[in-house]
Amino acid sequence: MTGNAFDRAQFWLFEQAFPFWSAHGMDRVHGGYVEQFRLDATNADVDFKRVRVIARQVYSFSHAAILGFASGAEPARQGFEFLTKFAWLGPQKGWARQLWRDGHIKDPTSDLYDLSFVLFACGWYQRMSGDPIAGQWALRTLDFIESHMRFEGDVGFKHEQPAQLPRLQNPHMHLLEAALINFEVSGHQRFLELADELVRLFTSRLFDPATRTLGEYFDDRWRRAAGEIGRSIEPGHHYEWAWILSAYQRLSGHVVADHVEQLVAFAEAHGVDRSTGSVFNGVRDDGAIIDGNCRVWPNTERLQAAVAMFEVFDVDPRPIFDQSTRFIFDRFLTPAPAGTWIDRTDRDGQPATNQIPTSTLYHLVIAFSEMLRVRSEVERKFGSMPDGKVFNTTAS
C-alpha cells in the first residue's frame, strides 16, 4: 500500500477495516459479534462470546460512526443491545465474563478487565448516539465496581471476584481509560474521582521511579510479586499508560508529564528492536528481553505514545508514525485479508497463530484514529510526510 502513514491509516480504516467488520463481523444468527476468524477470514464458528470483545466492538463501531463511517452506528447499537440484554447479571453480580454464542451465560465471573471495557463501551456508545440509557448503564456498572470489586481497607480493585493473587495492574489501566471517556462525555464527577484514585495508585504503587518501570504483577500489599514474574515488564503497557495519562492530564488539569516521559523513555530504550521497529512482547525491569516475539497491539500503543509525546512535550511524532505504521502494515496487515490482521508473529516474522481475534480491532482503531486526529496540527508544526519518506528513529 502506497502513501504516507496518515494516508495508509485512513485508507485501511475506511476502505478495508470498517467495511469488512460491518459486513462480516456481525453474528447474523444469534446477535452480537463474531468472536474470531480463521486466517483466511472465514468465521471460526467458536461456541463462545467474550464480554470484553463485545464491548470493544461497540467501541469500534461507535468510533467509526463518529469518524464519519455512517454504517457503523447500526452495528454499534445492535452490539450494545446484545450486551445489555444478555451479559448483565444484576446489581449484586454485575456483568458476566463470557457467554455462549446464543447469549446464555457461560462464565458468570466478575472480571475487572471486562467490567472496564463495558464501562468504556458505554461511554463511547453514549458519545456516538447521545442515548442517555448508555449513561445509566455506565453509572450502574460503576456502582457495581465500587461496591463489589474494591479491596476492603486497601487501595485498588480485585481483578476478579473472589479476589485472586497476584494483583494485576492491567485492569486498572483500562478502568482509568473507561473513567476518562465517561467523564469526558457526561461530565459526571464520579468518573473523575475514580480517575484521580487510579492515577494515585499508579504513581504510588504500580510505577517504580528507580527503574522507570510499570509492574504487571503484585502481592497482596501492592509490592511487586516475588521472583521473575515481578520483574516482567510489557513495553506495550508503558506506551498505553503514557497515552492514557496524557488524556488524564488534559481532562483533569493534573500534571503527570514526568511519568509520561519516563514510561516512553524506558520503552523506547529497551522495548523496541531498533533494526525493525518491532515492539517486544516482554522485557525485564533491567531491559533484558524476555519475549522477543511480536503482537499487533504493543505496536499500535507505540503510535498512541507518540501522540502523547507530541501533545505533552511537542515532540515530532512523524518518525514513530512512519516506522511503526510501516512495520504494522508489512508484518500484520498487508499479509492478511483486507481489513484483518495476523495478530502475532515470531521474531522472524512468521505467523504464530491460526486465528484472527476480533479483539484486536479496538487497538488498531484507537491508534490510527489518534494519528488522524492530530494530523493537521502535526503537519502545521513539522510539515507533511511525503510518500516514501523514511525517518531516522535512532534518537527517538
C-alpha positions as YAML, in Angstrom:
chain: A
units: angstrom
residues:
- id: 1
  name: MET
  ca: [0.00, 0.00, 0.00]
- id: 2
  name: THR
  ca: [1.44, 3.36, -1.03]
- id: 3
  name: GLY
  ca: [1.10, 6.71, 0.73]
- id: 4
  name: ASN
  ca: [2.41, 8.16, 3.95]
- id: 5
  name: ALA
  ca: [1.49, 6.98, 7.43]
- id: 6
  name: PHE
  ca: [-1.63, 9.14, 7.67]
- id: 7
  name: ASP
  ca: [-2.95, 8.14, 4.25]
- id: 8
  name: ARG
  ca: [-2.33, 4.45, 4.84]
- id: 9
  name: ALA
  ca: [-4.10, 4.53, 8.20]
- id: 10
  name: GLN
  ca: [-7.11, 6.36, 6.77]
- id: 11
  name: PHE
  ca: [-7.38, 4.05, 3.78]
- id: 12
  name: TRP
  ca: [-7.15, 0.93, 5.91]
- id: 13
  name: LEU
  ca: [-9.81, 2.11, 8.37]
- id: 14
  name: PHE
  ca: [-12.37, 3.46, 5.91]
- id: 15
  name: GLU
  ca: [-11.81, 1.32, 2.82]
- id: 16
  name: GLN
  ca: [-10.90, -2.01, 4.41]
- id: 17
  name: ALA
  ca: [-11.49, -2.48, 8.14]
- id: 18
  name: PHE
  ca: [-14.80, -0.71, 8.73]
- id: 19
  name: PRO
  ca: [-16.41, -2.24, 5.60]
- id: 20
  name: PHE
  ca: [-15.15, -5.74, 6.41]
- id: 21
  name: TRP
  ca: [-16.26, -5.77, 10.03]
- id: 22
  name: SER
  ca: [-19.65, -4.19, 9.40]
- id: 23
  name: ALA
  ca: [-20.31, -6.74, 6.63]
- id: 24
  name: HIS
  ca: [-18.79, -9.87, 8.17]
- id: 25
  name: GLY
  ca: [-18.23, -9.19, 11.87]
- id: 26
  name: MET
  ca: [-21.88, -9.44, 12.95]
- id: 27
  name: ASP
  ca: [-23.39, -12.69, 14.20]
- id: 28
  name: ARG
  ca: [-26.48, -12.69, 11.99]
- id: 29
  name: VAL
  ca: [-27.91, -15.80, 13.66]
- id: 30
  name: HIS
  ca: [-27.66, -15.12, 17.39]
- id: 31
  name: GLY
  ca: [-26.89, -11.41, 17.59]
- id: 32
  name: GLY
  ca: [-23.80, -9.60, 18.76]
- id: 33
  name: TYR
  ca: [-20.47, -10.07, 17.03]
- id: 34
  name: VAL
  ca: [-18.27, -12.78, 15.59]
- id: 35
  name: GLU
  ca: [-15.61, -13.70, 18.16]
- id: 36
  name: GLN
  ca: [-12.83, -14.71, 15.76]
- id: 37
  name: PHE
  ca: [-11.99, -15.65, 12.19]
- id: 38
  name: ARG
  ca: [-9.62, -18.13, 10.61]
- id: 39
  name: LEU
  ca: [-6.58, -16.72, 8.84]
- id: 40
  name: ASP
  ca: [-8.46, -16.85, 5.52]
- id: 41
  name: ALA
  ca: [-11.13, -14.55, 7.06]
- id: 42
  name: THR
  ca: [-13.79, -17.24, 7.31]
- id: 43
  name: ASN
  ca: [-15.79, -17.44, 10.53]
- id: 44
  name: ALA
  ca: [-14.08, -19.68, 13.09]
- id: 45
  name: ASP
  ca: [-17.52, -20.62, 14.48]
- id: 46
  name: VAL
  ca: [-16.45, -20.85, 18.12]
- id: 47
  name: ASP
  ca: [-19.19, -21.51, 20.67]
- id: 48
  name: PHE
  ca: [-18.45, -18.57, 22.99]
- id: 49
  name: LYS
  ca: [-18.51, -14.80, 23.08]
- id: 50
  name: ARG
  ca: [-16.26, -12.85, 25.44]
- id: 51
  name: VAL
  ca: [-17.89, -9.81, 27.02]
- id: 52
  name: ARG
  ca: [-14.69, -7.78, 26.61]
- id: 53
  name: VAL
  ca: [-14.83, -8.40, 22.85]
- id: 54
  name: ILE
  ca: [-18.48, -7.37, 22.61]
- id: 55
  name: ALA
  ca: [-17.65, -4.17, 24.48]
- id: 56
  name: ARG
  ca: [-14.59, -3.47, 22.32]
- id: 57
  name: GLN
  ca: [-16.65, -3.87, 19.16]
- id: 58
  name: VAL
  ca: [-19.31, -1.49, 20.49]
- id: 59
  name: TYR
  ca: [-16.47, 0.99, 20.90]
- id: 60
  name: SER
  ca: [-15.01, 0.31, 17.45]
- id: 61
  name: PHE
  ca: [-18.29, 0.77, 15.60]
- id: 62
  name: SER
  ca: [-19.24, 3.80, 17.71]
- id: 63
  name: HIS
  ca: [-15.93, 5.46, 16.94]
- id: 64
  name: ALA
  ca: [-16.26, 4.54, 13.27]
- id: 65
  name: ALA
  ca: [-19.63, 6.29, 13.15]
- id: 66
  name: ILE
  ca: [-18.21, 9.37, 14.89]
- id: 67
  name: LEU
  ca: [-15.39, 9.49, 12.34]
- id: 68
  name: GLY
  ca: [-17.92, 9.54, 9.51]
- id: 69
  name: PHE
  ca: [-18.45, 5.86, 8.63]
- id: 70
  name: ALA
  ca: [-22.23, 6.02, 8.61]
- id: 71
  name: SER
  ca: [-22.68, 2.26, 8.56]
- id: 72
  name: GLY
  ca: [-21.06, 1.99, 11.97]
- id: 73
  name: ALA
  ca: [-23.99, 3.27, 14.00]
- id: 74
  name: GLU
  ca: [-26.29, 0.29, 13.50]
- id: 75
  name: PRO
  ca: [-23.71, -2.41, 14.38]
- id: 76
  name: ALA
  ca: [-22.84, -0.39, 17.48]
- id: 77
  name: ARG
  ca: [-26.50, -0.26, 18.51]
- id: 78
  name: GLN
  ca: [-27.02, -3.97, 17.90]
- id: 79
  name: GLY
  ca: [-23.95, -4.88, 19.92]
- id: 80
  name: PHE
  ca: [-24.86, -2.59, 22.80]
- id: 81
  name: GLU
  ca: [-28.37, -4.04, 22.96]
- id: 82
  name: PHE
  ca: [-26.99, -7.60, 22.86]
- id: 83
  name: LEU
  ca: [-24.55, -6.77, 25.65]
- id: 84
  name: THR
  ca: [-27.12, -5.26, 27.99]
- id: 85
  name: LYS
  ca: [-29.74, -7.91, 27.24]
- id: 86
  name: PHE
  ca: [-27.60, -10.98, 27.89]
- id: 87
  name: ALA
  ca: [-24.45, -10.14, 29.90]
- id: 88
  name: TRP
  ca: [-25.89, -8.17, 32.84]
- id: 89
  name: LEU
  ca: [-26.45, -10.38, 35.89]
- id: 90
  name: GLY
  ca: [-27.97, -7.78, 38.20]
- id: 91
  name: PRO
  ca: [-26.70, -5.18, 40.69]
- id: 92
  name: GLN
  ca: [-25.27, -7.80, 43.05]
- id: 93
  name: LYS
  ca: [-23.43, -9.85, 40.39]
- id: 94
  name: GLY
  ca: [-22.50, -7.33, 37.72]
- id: 95
  name: TRP
  ca: [-21.52, -8.48, 34.25]
- id: 96
  name: ALA
  ca: [-20.63, -11.97, 33.09]
- id: 97
  name: ARG
  ca: [-17.18, -12.67, 31.70]
- id: 98
  name: GLN
  ca: [-18.26, -14.99, 28.89]
- id: 99
  name: LEU
  ca: [-21.41, -16.01, 27.05]
- id: 100
  name: TRP
  ca: [-22.32, -18.94, 24.88]
- id: 101
  name: ARG
  ca: [-22.79, -17.96, 21.27]
- id: 102
  name: ASP
  ca: [-26.57, -17.64, 21.68]
- id: 103
  name: GLY
  ca: [-26.21, -15.27, 24.64]
- id: 104
  name: HIS
  ca: [-26.68, -17.66, 27.54]
- id: 105
  name: ILE
  ca: [-24.20, -17.31, 30.39]
- id: 106
  name: LYS
  ca: [-21.08, -19.44, 30.10]
- id: 107
  name: ASP
  ca: [-18.88, -17.84, 32.78]
- id: 108
  name: PRO
  ca: [-20.55, -15.51, 35.32]
- id: 109
  name: THR
  ca: [-17.26, -14.39, 36.90]
- id: 110
  name: SER
  ca: [-16.99, -10.69, 37.68]
- id: 111
  name: ASP
  ca: [-13.74, -9.67, 35.99]
- id: 112
  name: LEU
  ca: [-12.42, -6.11, 36.33]
- id: 113
  name: TYR
  ca: [-10.90, -6.22, 32.84]
- id: 114
  name: ASP
  ca: [-14.30, -6.99, 31.31]
- id: 115
  name: LEU
  ca: [-16.09, -4.53, 33.57]
- id: 116
  name: SER
  ca: [-13.69, -1.81, 32.45]
- id: 117
  name: PHE
  ca: [-14.46, -2.46, 28.80]
- id: 118
  name: VAL
  ca: [-18.19, -2.50, 29.43]
- id: 119
  name: LEU
  ca: [-17.77, 0.93, 31.04]
- id: 120
  name: PHE
  ca: [-15.63, 2.01, 28.09]
- id: 121
  name: ALA
  ca: [-18.29, 0.84, 25.62]
- id: 122
  name: CYS
  ca: [-21.00, 2.74, 27.50]
- id: 123
  name: GLY
  ca: [-19.01, 5.96, 27.23]
- id: 124
  name: TRP
  ca: [-18.30, 5.64, 23.53]
- id: 125
  name: TYR
  ca: [-21.79, 4.49, 22.66]
- id: 126
  name: GLN
  ca: [-23.23, 7.47, 24.52]
- id: 127
  name: ARG
  ca: [-20.82, 9.79, 22.69]
- id: 128
  name: MET
  ca: [-21.91, 8.38, 19.35]
- id: 129
  name: SER
  ca: [-25.65, 8.01, 19.94]
- id: 130
  name: GLY
  ca: [-26.47, 10.59, 22.59]
- id: 131
  name: ASP
  ca: [-28.59, 7.88, 24.21]
- id: 132
  name: PRO
  ca: [-28.94, 8.65, 27.95]
- id: 133
  name: ILE
  ca: [-29.57, 4.95, 28.62]
- id: 134
  name: ALA
  ca: [-25.89, 4.34, 27.95]
- id: 135
  name: GLY
  ca: [-25.04, 6.82, 30.69]
- id: 136
  name: GLN
  ca: [-27.37, 4.98, 33.08]
- id: 137
  name: TRP
  ca: [-25.61, 1.70, 32.28]
- id: 138
  name: ALA
  ca: [-22.26, 3.37, 32.91]
- id: 139
  name: LEU
  ca: [-23.32, 4.51, 36.37]
- id: 140
  name: ARG
  ca: [-24.83, 1.10, 37.12]
- id: 141
  name: THR
  ca: [-21.52, -0.52, 36.17]
- id: 142
  name: LEU
  ca: [-19.56, 1.97, 38.27]
- id: 143
  name: ASP
  ca: [-21.84, 1.25, 41.24]
- id: 144
  name: PHE
  ca: [-21.05, -2.45, 40.96]
- id: 145
  name: ILE
  ca: [-17.29, -1.90, 40.65]
- id: 146
  name: GLU
  ca: [-17.15, 0.37, 43.67]
- id: 147
  name: SER
  ca: [-19.45, -1.80, 45.78]
- id: 148
  name: HIS
  ca: [-18.17, -5.28, 44.93]
- id: 149
  name: MET
  ca: [-14.67, -5.09, 43.43]
- id: 150
  name: ARG
  ca: [-12.77, -2.95, 45.94]
- id: 151
  name: PHE
  ca: [-10.18, -4.35, 48.32]
- id: 152
  name: GLU
  ca: [-11.54, -3.69, 51.78]
- id: 153
  name: GLY
  ca: [-9.22, -1.37, 53.71]
- id: 154
  name: ASP
  ca: [-6.75, -1.07, 50.82]
- id: 155
  name: VAL
  ca: [-6.32, 0.78, 47.54]
- id: 156
  name: GLY
  ca: [-7.18, -0.63, 44.18]
- id: 157
  name: PHE
  ca: [-9.62, -3.25, 42.97]
- id: 158
  name: LYS
  ca: [-9.84, -7.03, 42.73]
- id: 159
  name: HIS
  ca: [-9.19, -8.19, 39.20]
- id: 160
  name: GLU
  ca: [-11.84, -10.86, 39.67]
- id: 161
  name: GLN
  ca: [-14.38, -11.95, 42.24]
- id: 162
  name: PRO
  ca: [-13.45, -13.67, 44.52]
- id: 163
  name: ALA
  ca: [-10.04, -12.00, 44.79]
- id: 164
  name: GLN
  ca: [-7.02, -13.87, 43.46]
- id: 165
  name: LEU
  ca: [-3.27, -13.33, 43.62]
- id: 166
  name: PRO
  ca: [-1.19, -11.92, 42.13]
- id: 167
  name: ARG
  ca: [-2.81, -8.50, 41.91]
- id: 168
  name: LEU
  ca: [-2.80, -7.11, 38.36]
- id: 169
  name: GLN
  ca: [-2.14, -3.63, 37.03]
- id: 170
  name: ASN
  ca: [-3.65, -4.11, 33.57]
- id: 171
  name: PRO
  ca: [-7.38, -3.99, 34.51]
- id: 172
  name: HIS
  ca: [-6.71, -0.77, 36.44]
- id: 173
  name: MET
  ca: [-5.22, 0.81, 33.34]
- id: 174
  name: HIS
  ca: [-8.32, 0.02, 31.31]
- id: 175
  name: LEU
  ca: [-10.57, 1.18, 34.15]
- id: 176
  name: LEU
  ca: [-8.80, 4.54, 34.01]
- id: 177
  name: GLU
  ca: [-9.28, 4.64, 30.25]
- id: 178
  name: ALA
  ca: [-13.00, 3.95, 30.74]
- id: 179
  name: ALA
  ca: [-13.38, 6.51, 33.53]
- id: 180
  name: LEU
  ca: [-11.89, 9.22, 31.34]
- id: 181
  name: ILE
  ca: [-14.19, 8.70, 28.36]
- id: 182
  name: ASN
  ca: [-17.23, 8.64, 30.63]
- id: 183
  name: PHE
  ca: [-16.13, 11.82, 32.39]
- id: 184
  name: GLU
  ca: [-15.46, 13.49, 29.05]
- id: 185
  name: VAL
  ca: [-18.89, 12.52, 27.70]
- id: 186
  name: SER
  ca: [-21.05, 13.04, 30.80]
- id: 187
  name: GLY
  ca: [-19.08, 15.43, 33.00]
- id: 188
  name: HIS
  ca: [-20.07, 13.28, 35.97]
- id: 189
  name: GLN
  ca: [-17.60, 13.91, 38.80]
- id: 190
  name: ARG
  ca: [-17.68, 10.30, 39.99]
- id: 191
  name: PHE
  ca: [-15.72, 9.30, 36.92]
- id: 192
  name: LEU
  ca: [-13.10, 11.99, 37.51]
- id: 193
  name: GLU
  ca: [-12.80, 10.94, 41.15]
- id: 194
  name: LEU
  ca: [-12.23, 7.35, 40.03]
- id: 195
  name: ALA
  ca: [-9.61, 8.53, 37.55]
- id: 196
  name: ASP
  ca: [-7.84, 10.52, 40.29]
- id: 197
  name: GLU
  ca: [-7.79, 7.44, 42.51]
- id: 198
  name: LEU
  ca: [-6.37, 5.21, 39.79]
- id: 199
  name: VAL
  ca: [-3.63, 7.69, 38.93]
- id: 200
  name: ARG
  ca: [-2.66, 7.84, 42.60]
- id: 201
  name: LEU
  ca: [-2.45, 4.04, 42.58]
- id: 202
  name: PHE
  ca: [-0.21, 4.23, 39.53]
- id: 203
  name: THR
  ca: [2.16, 6.82, 40.98]
- id: 204
  name: SER
  ca: [2.34, 5.29, 44.48]
- id: 205
  name: ARG
  ca: [2.30, 1.53, 43.79]
- id: 206
  name: LEU
  ca: [2.39, 0.49, 40.14]
- id: 207
  name: PHE
  ca: [5.27, 2.62, 38.85]
- id: 208
  name: ASP
  ca: [8.82, 2.30, 40.20]
- id: 209
  name: PRO
  ca: [10.79, 5.54, 39.69]
- id: 210
  name: ALA
  ca: [14.09, 3.79, 40.43]
- id: 211
  name: THR
  ca: [13.83, 1.57, 37.36]
- id: 212
  name: ARG
  ca: [11.33, 3.76, 35.45]
- id: 213
  name: THR
  ca: [9.14, 0.70, 35.04]
- id: 214
  name: LEU
  ca: [5.50, -0.25, 35.36]
- id: 215
  name: GLY
  ca: [4.96, -3.54, 37.17]
- id: 216
  name: GLU
  ca: [2.48, -6.14, 35.99]
- id: 217
  name: TYR
  ca: [2.11, -8.50, 38.97]
- id: 218
  name: PHE
  ca: [1.90, -7.63, 42.67]
- id: 219
  name: ASP
  ca: [1.43, -9.28, 46.06]
- id: 220
  name: ASP
  ca: [-1.42, -8.58, 48.46]
- id: 221
  name: ARG
  ca: [0.20, -5.31, 49.61]
- id: 222
  name: TRP
  ca: [0.87, -3.97, 46.12]
- id: 223
  name: ARG
  ca: [4.55, -4.86, 46.23]
- id: 224
  name: ARG
  ca: [5.99, -6.39, 43.09]
- id: 225
  name: ALA
  ca: [5.49, -10.12, 43.09]
- id: 226
  name: ALA
  ca: [8.45, -12.24, 44.14]
- id: 227
  name: GLY
  ca: [10.70, -13.80, 41.54]
- id: 228
  name: GLU
  ca: [10.96, -13.19, 37.82]
- id: 229
  name: ILE
  ca: [7.23, -12.58, 37.39]
- id: 230
  name: GLY
  ca: [7.55, -9.44, 39.49]
- id: 231
  name: ARG
  ca: [10.33, -8.18, 37.24]
- id: 232
  name: SER
  ca: [8.42, -8.69, 33.97]
- id: 233
  name: ILE
  ca: [7.62, -5.54, 32.02]
- id: 234
  name: GLU
  ca: [5.42, -5.11, 28.96]
- id: 235
  name: PRO
  ca: [6.61, -2.22, 26.76]
- id: 236
  name: GLY
  ca: [3.16, -2.03, 25.20]
- id: 237
  name: HIS
  ca: [1.66, -1.18, 28.58]
- id: 238
  name: HIS
  ca: [4.29, 1.51, 29.10]
- id: 239
  name: TYR
  ca: [3.13, 3.11, 25.86]
- id: 240
  name: GLU
  ca: [-0.54, 2.60, 26.69]
- id: 241
  name: TRP
  ca: [-0.28, 4.15, 30.15]
- id: 242
  name: ALA
  ca: [1.62, 7.12, 28.68]
- id: 243
  name: TRP
  ca: [-1.19, 7.82, 26.25]
- id: 244
  name: ILE
  ca: [-3.91, 7.40, 28.90]
- id: 245
  name: LEU
  ca: [-2.02, 9.61, 31.36]
- id: 246
  name: SER
  ca: [-1.72, 12.31, 28.72]
- id: 247
  name: ALA
  ca: [-5.51, 12.21, 28.34]
- id: 248
  name: TYR
  ca: [-5.87, 12.37, 32.11]
- id: 249
  name: GLN
  ca: [-3.65, 15.46, 32.25]
- id: 250
  name: ARG
  ca: [-5.70, 17.14, 29.52]
- id: 251
  name: LEU
  ca: [-9.06, 16.38, 31.15]
- id: 252
  name: SER
  ca: [-8.17, 16.83, 34.83]
- id: 253
  name: GLY
  ca: [-5.55, 19.56, 34.71]
- id: 254
  name: HIS
  ca: [-3.29, 17.49, 36.97]
- id: 255
  name: VAL
  ca: [0.25, 17.34, 35.62]
- id: 256
  name: VAL
  ca: [1.65, 13.84, 35.11]
- id: 257
  name: ALA
  ca: [4.06, 14.73, 32.32]
- id: 258
  name: ASP
  ca: [7.12, 13.28, 34.09]
- id: 259
  name: HIS
  ca: [5.51, 9.87, 34.22]
- id: 260
  name: VAL
  ca: [4.52, 10.07, 30.56]
- id: 261
  name: GLU
  ca: [8.12, 10.84, 29.65]
- id: 262
  name: GLN
  ca: [9.65, 8.13, 31.84]
- id: 263
  name: LEU
  ca: [7.30, 5.42, 30.61]
- id: 264
  name: VAL
  ca: [8.06, 6.19, 26.99]
- id: 265
  name: ALA
  ca: [11.79, 6.59, 27.60]
- id: 266
  name: PHE
  ca: [12.12, 3.09, 29.08]
- id: 267
  name: ALA
  ca: [10.01, 1.50, 26.36]
- id: 268
  name: GLU
  ca: [11.95, 3.21, 23.59]
- id: 269
  name: ALA
  ca: [15.30, 2.29, 25.16]
- id: 270
  name: HIS
  ca: [14.56, -1.34, 25.94]
- id: 271
  name: GLY
  ca: [11.31, -2.42, 24.31]
- id: 272
  name: VAL
  ca: [11.96, -1.85, 20.60]
- id: 273
  name: ASP
  ca: [14.01, -3.83, 18.11]
- id: 274
  name: ARG
  ca: [15.99, -1.00, 16.52]
- id: 275
  name: SER
  ca: [16.51, -2.89, 13.28]
- id: 276
  name: THR
  ca: [12.82, -3.40, 12.56]
- id: 277
  name: GLY
  ca: [10.87, -1.05, 14.83]
- id: 278
  name: SER
  ca: [9.11, -4.06, 16.37]
- id: 279
  name: VAL
  ca: [7.93, -3.71, 19.97]
- id: 280
  name: PHE
  ca: [8.86, -6.72, 22.07]
- id: 281
  name: ASN
  ca: [6.16, -8.55, 23.97]
- id: 282
  name: GLY
  ca: [8.11, -8.56, 27.23]
- id: 283
  name: VAL
  ca: [11.32, -7.41, 28.85]
- id: 284
  name: ARG
  ca: [12.70, -7.42, 32.38]
- id: 285
  name: ASP
  ca: [12.98, -4.37, 34.61]
- id: 286
  name: ASP
  ca: [16.68, -4.13, 33.71]
- id: 287
  name: GLY
  ca: [15.86, -4.12, 29.98]
- id: 288
  name: ALA
  ca: [16.76, -7.75, 29.22]
- id: 289
  name: ILE
  ca: [14.47, -9.28, 26.61]
- id: 290
  name: ILE
  ca: [12.10, -11.91, 27.99]
- id: 291
  name: ASP
  ca: [9.83, -12.37, 24.98]
- id: 292
  name: GLY
  ca: [11.12, -11.03, 21.67]
- id: 293
  name: ASN
  ca: [8.08, -12.15, 19.71]
- id: 294
  name: CYS
  ca: [5.60, -9.59, 18.49]
- id: 295
  name: ARG
  ca: [1.88, -8.86, 18.55]
- id: 296
  name: VAL
  ca: [-0.12, -6.13, 16.85]
- id: 297
  name: TRP
  ca: [-1.23, -4.29, 19.96]
- id: 298
  name: PRO
  ca: [2.11, -3.21, 21.51]
- id: 299
  name: ASN
  ca: [2.98, -1.64, 18.16]
- id: 300
  name: THR
  ca: [-0.29, 0.28, 17.99]
- id: 301
  name: GLU
  ca: [0.37, 1.54, 21.51]
- id: 302
  name: ARG
  ca: [3.69, 2.96, 20.35]
- id: 303
  name: LEU
  ca: [1.74, 5.12, 17.90]
- id: 304
  name: GLN
  ca: [-0.50, 6.35, 20.71]
- id: 305
  name: ALA
  ca: [2.51, 7.13, 22.88]
- id: 306
  name: ALA
  ca: [3.92, 9.20, 20.03]
- id: 307
  name: VAL
  ca: [0.66, 11.18, 20.06]
- id: 308
  name: ALA
  ca: [1.05, 11.66, 23.82]
- id: 309
  name: MET
  ca: [4.64, 12.89, 23.49]
- id: 310
  name: PHE
  ca: [3.53, 15.31, 20.78]
- id: 311
  name: GLU
  ca: [0.66, 16.73, 22.80]
- id: 312
  name: VAL
  ca: [2.51, 16.87, 26.13]
- id: 313
  name: PHE
  ca: [6.04, 17.79, 25.01]
- id: 314
  name: ASP
  ca: [5.66, 18.91, 21.38]
- id: 315
  name: VAL
  ca: [7.90, 16.06, 20.21]
- id: 316
  name: ASP
  ca: [7.72, 15.40, 16.47]
- id: 317
  name: PRO
  ca: [5.75, 12.12, 16.17]
- id: 318
  name: ARG
  ca: [6.41, 11.60, 12.46]
- id: 319
  name: PRO
  ca: [9.44, 9.29, 12.88]
- id: 320
  name: ILE
  ca: [7.42, 6.90, 15.06]
- id: 321
  name: PHE
  ca: [4.33, 7.25, 12.88]
- id: 322
  name: ASP
  ca: [6.41, 6.37, 9.85]
- id: 323
  name: GLN
  ca: [8.36, 3.46, 11.32]
- id: 324
  name: SER
  ca: [5.55, 1.85, 13.29]
- id: 325
  name: THR
  ca: [2.89, 2.07, 10.58]
- id: 326
  name: ARG
  ca: [5.33, 0.58, 8.09]
- id: 327
  name: PHE
  ca: [6.03, -2.27, 10.47]
- id: 328
  name: ILE
  ca: [2.35, -2.83, 11.30]
- id: 329
  name: PHE
  ca: [1.38, -2.93, 7.63]
- id: 330
  name: ASP
  ca: [4.32, -5.04, 6.49]
- id: 331
  name: ARG
  ca: [4.18, -7.54, 9.35]
- id: 332
  name: PHE
  ca: [0.49, -7.76, 10.29]
- id: 333
  name: LEU
  ca: [-1.95, -6.10, 7.87]
- id: 334
  name: THR
  ca: [-0.74, -6.50, 4.29]
- id: 335
  name: PRO
  ca: [-0.23, -10.29, 4.53]
- id: 336
  name: ALA
  ca: [-3.78, -10.74, 5.87]
- id: 337
  name: PRO
  ca: [-7.13, -10.47, 4.05]
- id: 338
  name: ALA
  ca: [-8.12, -6.82, 3.61]
- id: 339
  name: GLY
  ca: [-9.38, -5.27, 6.84]
- id: 340
  name: THR
  ca: [-7.96, -8.04, 9.03]
- id: 341
  name: TRP
  ca: [-4.56, -8.93, 10.51]
- id: 342
  name: ILE
  ca: [-2.12, -11.54, 11.63]
- id: 343
  name: ASP
  ca: [-2.32, -10.98, 15.37]
- id: 344
  name: ARG
  ca: [1.07, -12.35, 16.43]
- id: 345
  name: THR
  ca: [4.34, -13.42, 14.85]
- id: 346
  name: ASP
  ca: [7.67, -14.81, 15.96]
- id: 347
  name: ARG
  ca: [10.91, -12.81, 15.71]
- id: 348
  name: ASP
  ca: [11.39, -13.99, 12.13]
- id: 349
  name: GLY
  ca: [8.02, -12.55, 11.12]
- id: 350
  name: GLN
  ca: [6.24, -15.87, 10.74]
- id: 351
  name: PRO
  ca: [2.62, -16.15, 11.93]
- id: 352
  name: ALA
  ca: [2.35, -17.59, 15.44]
- id: 353
  name: THR
  ca: [-1.42, -18.00, 15.44]
- id: 354
  name: ASN
  ca: [-4.12, -19.68, 13.36]
- id: 355
  name: GLN
  ca: [-6.88, -17.18, 14.08]
- id: 356
  name: ILE
  ca: [-7.84, -13.53, 13.68]
- id: 357
  name: PRO
  ca: [-9.13, -12.37, 17.08]
- id: 358
  name: THR
  ca: [-11.82, -9.72, 16.82]
- id: 359
  name: SER
  ca: [-10.48, -8.09, 19.99]
- id: 360
  name: THR
  ca: [-7.53, -6.55, 18.10]
- id: 361
  name: LEU
  ca: [-9.69, -4.16, 16.08]
- id: 362
  name: TYR
  ca: [-10.03, -1.94, 19.16]
- id: 363
  name: HIS
  ca: [-6.26, -1.34, 19.24]
- id: 364
  name: LEU
  ca: [-5.97, -0.50, 15.56]
- id: 365
  name: VAL
  ca: [-8.98, 1.85, 15.57]
- id: 366
  name: ILE
  ca: [-7.67, 3.82, 18.53]
- id: 367
  name: ALA
  ca: [-4.12, 4.09, 17.22]
- id: 368
  name: PHE
  ca: [-4.96, 5.04, 13.66]
- id: 369
  name: SER
  ca: [-7.75, 7.44, 14.68]
- id: 370
  name: GLU
  ca: [-5.41, 9.13, 17.17]
- id: 371
  name: MET
  ca: [-2.86, 9.64, 14.41]
- id: 372
  name: LEU
  ca: [-5.53, 11.14, 12.18]
- id: 373
  name: ARG
  ca: [-6.84, 13.33, 15.00]
- id: 374
  name: VAL
  ca: [-3.52, 15.14, 15.35]
- id: 375
  name: ARG
  ca: [-2.59, 15.09, 11.65]
- id: 376
  name: SER
  ca: [-3.36, 18.72, 10.82]
- id: 377
  name: GLU
  ca: [-1.55, 20.03, 13.91]
- id: 378
  name: VAL
  ca: [1.48, 17.80, 13.28]
- id: 379
  name: GLU
  ca: [1.70, 18.95, 9.66]
- id: 380
  name: ARG
  ca: [1.29, 22.58, 10.66]
- id: 381
  name: LYS
  ca: [4.17, 22.36, 13.13]
- id: 382
  name: PHE
  ca: [6.54, 19.94, 11.41]
- id: 383
  name: GLY
  ca: [5.47, 19.66, 7.79]
- id: 384
  name: SER
  ca: [3.80, 16.94, 5.78]
- id: 385
  name: MET
  ca: [5.02, 13.36, 5.46]
- id: 386
  name: PRO
  ca: [5.86, 12.78, 1.79]
- id: 387
  name: ASP
  ca: [5.11, 9.37, 0.32]
- id: 388
  name: GLY
  ca: [8.03, 7.04, 0.79]
- id: 389
  name: LYS
  ca: [9.69, 9.19, 3.43]
- id: 390
  name: VAL
  ca: [11.72, 7.16, 5.88]
- id: 391
  name: PHE
  ca: [12.73, 8.97, 9.06]
- id: 392
  name: ASN
  ca: [15.72, 8.31, 11.27]
- id: 393
  name: THR
  ca: [14.38, 6.93, 14.57]
- id: 394
  name: THR
  ca: [17.65, 6.17, 16.32]
- id: 395
  name: ALA
  ca: [17.22, 9.13, 18.68]
- id: 396
  name: SER
  ca: [13.53, 8.65, 19.36]
...
